[in-house]
Amino acid sequence: MRQKKSLRTRCNRVLAAAGLLAGLLAGLAALAAFAEPAAAADYPARPIRMIAPFAPGGGSDVVARLVAQKLTPLLGQSVVVENRPGASGIIGADHVAKAAPDGYTILMTNSALTSNPWLYKTLPYDTEKDFVPVIELASSPTLLAAYPKAPFNTVPELVAYARQHPRHVTVGTPGAGQMSHLAAEMLEQASDTELMMVHYKGTANSLADLISGNIMMSFGTVPGFVGQIKAGKLKPIAVASTKRVAALPDVPTVAETYPGFEMTVWFGVFVPTGTPDAVVTKLNAAMGEVLRDPVVRSRFADEGLDPVAGSPAQFDALFRKDLASWGKFIKERGIRIAE
């Protein structure tokens, strides 16, 4: 009898302790639920670093600086663009992946984030698990531009010349594995030609050699090339979109020669996984307001950029769709970047 009573007492103590633990956990959960909106209400309380993982002068840098400038008065804190170029955006992305998930270090990158997992044997982060999509800011088709004295002016002329001179047509890229490289691979596949890829370290280096005629042509974003085209330093060959772009209305699409050819680059913001949902929502709302600004929309149009906006969920869907589609294309082409 005494043993049964002792056992019953111990059981009651265990149950009481379990109840106390459950109560504590519930209390902590409630505190966390209250803390997250409070954190968002106080956010941002100090300057925000926007990491642009590519060299100055490219499409990502243009978008980052336009958006950061308008975000600063909206958020009441400085939004400082910090370029951390290298390895097709991997260096900058890694910096953000390992940053504190508090919304004070954010990543402004492009579609290369979804192709890198398939191009490199290993990455210092998990692309699918270490980032939370915040908003797609803009999209822009890639543009094929050439040195003014290159022996072709259209895609059909380029293809004819490339077939007569295999591996003679030099195509510059800001780096192996970047979107411009993949666009050139897509053109090789569509036209059944052999091009000579020349990989540089950054947009500035490839652009300088393109303007000087050391390479014949290059794919890039419209904002990266439009100024040089208007200055007569480059000639546009074609845009890789489904329709012509307003910034260059007389430039044909690659699809006019190869139906279905499209290579559009998106530009968007990510934060490290673990960032409070309320902070993500606040950033999304502020950036959405920036994209409604008539001055920003006008600047985007001049640069050949289409403002997008939308919810984090919509950007997440695009992000995962591109991860899958780039995986398929890169495996088919057998592209791999040496490490």
Secondary structure, DSSP 8 states (H G I E B T S, - for coil): -HHHHHHHHHHHHHHHHHHHHHHHHHHHHHHHHHHHHHHHHH--SS-EEEEE-S-TTSHHHHHHHHHHHHHHHHHTS-EEEEE---GGGHHHHHHHHTS-SSSSEEEEEETHHHHHHHHSS--SS-TTTSEEEEEEEEEEEEEEEE-TTSS-SSHHHHHHHHHHSTTTSEEEESSTTSHHHHHHHHHHHHHT---EEEE-SSHHHHHHHHHHTSSSEEEEEHHHHHHHHHTTSSEEEEE-SSS--TTSTTS-BGGGTSTT---EEEEEEEEETT--HHHHHHHHHHHHHHHT-HHHHHHHHHTT-EE----HHHHHHHHHHHHHHHHHHHHHHT-----
